[in-house]
Structure formats: structure tokens, C-alpha cells
């Protein structure tokens, strides 16, 4: 019976090592993945990585004719939050494939 236990333990360890390697690969992919969040009908767009890093902010110059500073700040904040929400969803989706639906396992 002890031999069967060791075989199971080795199998579990190999599965854990594979899951860890798969998760590292997905983490790397998420660093390269991009998602956009927007606000104001696309007047402000924010791009984030799948790891939740904001990498770009685009503001349509026309907004300066239509909005004051406070409105622009609100639109930027809304676009950032949208991009981060999408980034988190992407990470949870990709990690869920590996973790069996356990989500991003503390990625954010």
C-alpha cells in the first residue's frame, strides 16, 4: 500500500509542476495581451495589459472643445476602470482554463 501512495504522490507532484509551468506561460502571455477600455463614446481610450498594467491613454483632441477639465478627468477614470475590469476578466478566463475555474488565483 505504501508503494501505491508514493505513485499517487509522484503523479500529483508532476501535475502540480505542469500546472505551475502552464500558469507561468499564461502570466507571460497576459503581459503581452492588450485590452482597451473606453469612455465618452470612445473619446477616451485606455489600453492595459492582461496583467493590469496601463500602457496607453488616448484622448480624442475634439474633447477639448466639448469638455472641461473635470469632465475629462471623469472620462479618463471611467476608461481606466473599464480597461482594468477587462484585463481582470481576461486573466480570470485564461487562468481558469488551467486552474479549473479557480480564477486568477490572486493575480490582481
C-alpha positions as CSV (number, residue, x, y, z in Angstrom):
1,X,0.0,0.0,0.0
2,X,2.9,2.4,0.7
3,X,4.1,1.9,-2.9
4,X,0.7,2.9,-4.3
5,X,0.8,6.0,-2.1
6,X,4.2,7.1,-3.5
7,X,3.0,6.6,-7.1
8,X,0.0,8.8,-6.4
9,X,2.2,11.4,-4.7
10,X,4.6,11.4,-7.7
11,X,1.6,11.8,-10.1
12,X,0.2,14.7,-8.0
13,X,3.7,16.4,-7.9
14,X,4.0,16.1,-11.7
15,X,0.5,17.6,-12.2
16,X,1.4,20.4,-9.8
17,X,4.6,21.1,-11.7
18,X,2.8,21.1,-15.0
19,X,0.1,23.5,-13.7
20,X,2.8,25.8,-12.3
21,X,4.6,25.8,-15.7
22,X,1.3,26.4,-17.5
23,X,0.5,29.3,-15.2
24,X,3.9,30.9,-15.8
25,X,3.3,30.7,-19.5
26,X,-0.1,32.3,-19.2
27,X,1.3,35.0,-17.0
28,X,3.8,35.8,-19.7
29,X,1.1,35.8,-22.3
30,X,-1.0,38.2,-20.2
31,X,1.9,40.6,-20.2
32,X,1.7,40.7,-24.0
33,X,-2.1,40.7,-24.2
34,X,-3.8,44.1,-24.6
35,X,-7.4,45.2,-23.8
36,X,-9.0,48.6,-24.3
37,X,-11.4,50.4,-22.1
38,X,-13.2,53.5,-23.2
39,X,-15.5,56.2,-22.1
40,X,-17.3,59.1,-23.6
41,X,-18.3,57.2,-26.7
42,X,-14.6,56.4,-27.4
43,X,-13.4,59.9,-26.8
44,X,-11.0,58.5,-24.2
45,X,-9.4,55.1,-24.6
46,X,-7.1,53.3,-22.2
47,X,-5.1,50.2,-23.1
48,X,-4.0,47.8,-20.4
49,X,-2.1,44.5,-20.4
50,X,-3.7,41.3,-19.2
51,X,-1.6,41.8,-16.1
52,X,-3.4,45.0,-15.3
53,X,-0.7,47.5,-16.3
54,X,-2.0,50.6,-18.1
55,X,0.2,51.1,-21.2
56,X,-1.5,53.8,-23.2
57,X,-4.1,56.6,-22.8
58,X,-5.6,58.2,-25.9
59,X,-7.7,61.3,-25.8
60,X,-9.6,62.5,-28.9
61,X,-8.5,66.1,-29.4
62,X,-12.1,67.1,-30.1
63,X,-12.9,66.5,-26.5
64,X,-11.1,69.7,-25.6
65,X,-13.8,71.6,-27.5
66,X,-16.6,69.9,-25.6
67,X,-15.4,69.1,-22.1
68,X,-14.0,70.9,-19.1
69,X,-11.1,69.5,-17.0
70,X,-13.4,67.8,-14.5
71,X,-15.3,66.0,-17.2
72,X,-12.1,64.9,-18.9
73,X,-10.8,63.6,-15.5
74,X,-14.0,61.6,-15.0
75,X,-13.8,60.2,-18.6
76,X,-10.2,59.1,-18.0
77,X,-11.1,57.5,-14.7
78,X,-14.0,55.6,-16.3
79,X,-11.8,54.4,-19.2
80,X,-9.1,53.2,-16.8
81,X,-11.6,51.3,-14.7
82,X,-13.1,49.8,-17.9
83,X,-9.7,48.7,-19.1
84,X,-8.7,47.2,-15.7
85,X,-12.0,45.3,-15.5
86,X,-11.5,43.9,-19.0
87,X,-7.9,43.0,-18.0
88,X,-9.1,41.1,-14.9
89,X,-11.7,39.3,-16.9
90,X,-9.1,38.2,-19.5
91,X,-6.8,37.0,-16.7
92,X,-9.5,35.1,-15.0
93,X,-10.6,33.5,-18.2
94,X,-7.1,32.4,-19.2
95,X,-6.1,31.2,-15.7
96,X,-9.5,29.5,-15.3
97,X,-8.5,27.2,-18.2
98,X,-5.6,26.0,-16.1
99,X,-6.9,26.1,-12.6
100,X,-10.3,24.6,-13.4
101,X,-12.2,27.8,-12.7
102,X,-10.4,28.9,-9.6
103,X,-9.8,32.3,-11.3
104,X,-6.7,34.3,-11.4
105,X,-5.6,33.0,-8.0
106,X,-4.5,36.3,-6.6
107,X,-3.2,37.8,-9.9
108,X,-4.9,41.1,-9.0
